[in-house]
Amino acid sequence: MALTDMALRNANPQDKPYKLFDGGGLHLLVNPSGSRIWRLAYRFLGKPKQISFGPYPTVSLADARQKRDEAKKLLLDGQDPSTARKLEKVNATISTGNTFALLAAEYIARLETRESANATIKKNKWLLETLAGPALGSRPITEIKPVEVLDILRQVERSGRRESARRLRSAIGSVFRYAIATLRAETDPRCSATVWRPR
């Protein structure tokens, strides 16, 4: 029998943990401490497994059902929901750690190790830190959209620095190509901004 919000609200702790079942393996574990945790019991490659969806009422009944359905879809695709969640967390950590500023700094360091001309290093550093940095610096590289790059280029151009805008476009592209080469990005949003040309 499916759970109701009323039944969940009335789920008081007892001497031992107990479960309230909703269907499809979804249940609420009620602990003696009073904590109430959503869990999904399922089988993967013939083995019984469990995944937690978080505490009730922070995760509502509707939310828990949605998470159950998403997990069932993964199972139909031959994926373990628990493994998929771990990979998602790893990817999120990598994404937030790989900011434009970090990769721009690595790119500049690469120029230095390759003994590029001092003027080239200084120019690229100024372009990436001063012109692109305020808008893109803290952004994860994989989340930067073409419209953001285009907006920065147009702002620089409107300030009368057309040549700087052209060089900035090239410098941003170099950072993205470096990110792609080091497997921390898949695309260069600057390529989608090819409609822009300095006037």
C-alpha positions as CSV (number, residue, x, y, z in Angstrom):
1,M,0.0,0.0,0.0
2,A,1.4,3.4,-1.0
3,L,2.4,5.9,1.6
4,T,0.6,9.1,2.3
5,D,1.9,12.4,3.8
6,M,-0.4,11.8,6.8
7,A,1.2,8.4,7.5
8,L,4.7,9.9,7.2
9,R,3.9,12.7,9.6
10,N,2.6,10.2,12.1
11,A,5.7,8.0,11.8
12,N,7.0,8.2,15.4
13,P,10.2,6.5,16.6
14,Q,10.0,3.2,18.4
15,D,12.4,1.1,20.4
16,K,13.8,-0.5,17.2
17,P,14.2,0.8,13.6
18,Y,11.2,0.0,11.4
19,K,10.3,0.6,7.7
20,L,7.3,2.1,6.0
21,F,7.0,0.8,2.5
22,D,5.8,2.8,-0.5
23,G,6.3,0.4,-3.4
24,G,8.9,-0.5,-5.9
25,G,11.6,-0.9,-3.2
26,L,11.1,2.6,-1.8
27,H,10.7,2.8,2.0
28,L,11.2,5.2,4.8
29,L,13.5,3.9,7.6
30,V,12.4,5.3,11.0
31,N,15.2,5.2,13.6
32,P,14.8,5.2,17.4
33,S,16.7,8.6,17.4
34,G,13.8,10.1,15.4
35,S,15.6,10.4,12.1
36,R,13.6,9.3,9.1
37,I,15.6,8.3,6.0
38,W,14.4,7.4,2.5
39,R,15.9,4.3,1.0
40,L,15.6,2.2,-2.1
41,A,16.2,-1.5,-2.0
42,Y,17.0,-3.0,-5.4
43,R,19.0,-5.8,-7.0
44,F,21.9,-5.3,-9.4
45,L,23.6,-8.2,-11.1
46,G,21.7,-10.5,-8.8
47,K,23.0,-8.8,-5.6
48,P,20.7,-7.0,-3.1
49,K,21.7,-3.3,-2.8
50,Q,20.4,-0.1,-1.1
51,I,20.7,3.6,-1.8
52,S,19.7,6.5,0.4
53,F,17.7,9.5,-0.9
54,G,18.0,11.7,2.2
55,P,15.9,12.6,5.2
56,Y,12.2,13.1,5.4
57,P,10.7,15.8,5.4
58,T,13.7,17.5,3.6
59,V,13.1,15.0,0.8
60,S,9.4,14.9,0.3
61,L,7.3,11.8,-0.6
62,A,7.0,13.2,-4.2
63,D,10.8,13.8,-4.4
64,A,11.6,10.3,-3.1
65,R,9.3,8.7,-5.7
66,Q,10.9,10.8,-8.4
67,K,14.4,9.6,-7.3
68,R,13.1,6.0,-7.2
69,D,11.9,6.3,-10.8
70,E,15.2,7.8,-11.9
71,A,17.0,4.9,-10.2
72,K,14.8,2.4,-11.9
73,K,15.5,3.9,-15.3
74,L,19.2,3.6,-14.6
75,L,18.7,-0.1,-13.8
76,L,16.8,-0.6,-17.0
77,D,19.9,0.9,-18.8
78,G,22.1,-1.6,-17.0
79,Q,23.6,0.9,-14.6
80,D,23.9,0.7,-10.8
81,P,22.3,3.8,-9.3
82,S,24.7,3.8,-6.4
83,T,27.7,3.8,-8.8
84,A,26.1,6.4,-11.0
85,R,25.6,8.7,-8.0
86,K,29.3,8.3,-6.9
87,L,30.4,9.2,-10.5
88,E,28.1,12.2,-10.5
89,K,29.7,13.5,-7.2
90,V,33.2,12.9,-8.6
91,N,32.4,14.8,-11.8
92,A,30.8,17.7,-9.8
93,T,33.9,18.0,-7.7
94,I,36.2,17.9,-10.7
95,S,34.0,20.5,-12.5
96,T,33.9,23.0,-9.6
97,G,37.7,22.6,-9.1
98,N,38.5,23.2,-12.7
99,T,37.8,26.9,-12.9
100,F,38.8,29.2,-15.8
101,A,41.2,31.0,-13.5
102,L,43.0,27.8,-12.5
103,L,43.3,26.6,-16.1
104,A,44.4,30.0,-17.3
105,A,47.1,30.0,-14.6
106,E,48.2,26.6,-15.8
107,Y,48.3,27.7,-19.4
108,I,50.5,30.7,-18.5
109,A,52.8,28.5,-16.5
110,R,53.0,26.3,-19.6
111,L,54.1,29.3,-21.7
112,E,56.8,30.0,-19.1
113,T,58.2,26.5,-19.2
114,R,58.3,26.6,-22.9
115,E,60.3,29.8,-22.6
116,S,57.9,31.9,-24.6
117,A,58.8,35.6,-25.0
118,N,58.3,37.7,-21.8
119,A,56.1,40.1,-23.7
120,T,53.8,37.2,-24.8
121,I,53.5,35.8,-21.3
122,K,52.8,39.3,-19.8
123,K,50.2,40.1,-22.5
124,N,48.4,36.7,-22.1
125,K,48.4,37.1,-18.3
126,W,46.9,40.6,-18.6
127,L,44.3,39.5,-21.1
128,L,43.2,36.4,-19.1
129,E,43.4,37.8,-15.6
130,T,42.3,41.5,-16.1
131,L,39.9,41.2,-19.0
132,A,38.5,37.7,-18.8
133,G,39.1,37.0,-15.1
134,P,36.4,39.1,-13.4
135,A,33.6,37.4,-15.4
136,L,35.0,33.9,-16.0
137,G,37.6,33.3,-13.3
138,S,35.5,31.5,-10.8
139,R,33.4,29.7,-13.3
140,P,33.9,25.9,-13.9
141,I,35.4,25.6,-17.3
142,T,32.8,23.1,-18.5
143,E,29.9,25.5,-17.6
144,I,31.1,28.5,-19.6
145,K,28.7,29.3,-22.5
146,P,29.5,30.9,-25.9
147,V,27.3,33.9,-25.0
148,E,29.5,34.7,-21.9
149,V,32.6,34.8,-24.1
150,L,30.9,36.9,-26.7
151,D,29.7,39.3,-24.1
152,I,33.2,39.9,-22.7
153,L,34.6,40.4,-26.3
154,R,31.9,42.9,-27.1
155,Q,32.5,44.8,-23.8
156,V,36.2,45.1,-24.6
157,E,35.5,46.1,-28.1
158,R,33.0,48.8,-27.0
159,S,35.7,50.3,-24.8
160,G,37.7,51.0,-27.9
161,R,40.2,48.3,-27.5
162,R,39.6,46.3,-30.7
163,E,43.0,44.7,-31.0
164,S,42.8,43.7,-27.3
165,A,39.4,42.1,-28.0
166,R,40.9,40.1,-30.9
167,R,43.8,38.9,-28.8
168,L,41.6,38.1,-25.9
169,R,39.5,35.8,-28.1
170,S,42.7,34.0,-29.1
171,A,43.9,33.8,-25.5
172,I,40.5,32.4,-24.2
173,G,40.6,29.9,-27.0
174,S,44.1,28.8,-26.0
175,V,42.9,28.1,-22.4
176,F,40.0,26.0,-23.7
177,R,42.3,24.1,-26.1
178,Y,44.6,23.4,-23.1
179,A,41.6,22.3,-21.0
180,I,40.5,19.9,-23.8
181,A,44.0,18.5,-24.2
182,T,44.2,17.8,-20.5
183,L,40.7,16.2,-20.6
184,R,39.0,18.8,-18.4
185,A,36.7,20.2,-21.1
186,E,35.1,18.8,-24.3
187,T,34.3,21.9,-26.3
188,D,35.6,25.4,-26.9
189,P,32.7,27.9,-26.5
190,R,34.8,30.5,-28.3
191,C,34.2,28.4,-31.5
192,S,30.5,29.2,-31.2
193,A,31.3,32.9,-31.1
194,T,32.9,32.9,-34.5
195,V,30.2,35.2,-35.7
196,W,32.0,37.9,-33.7
197,R,34.7,39.9,-35.5
198,P,36.4,43.0,-34.2
199,R,35.1,46.1,-36.1
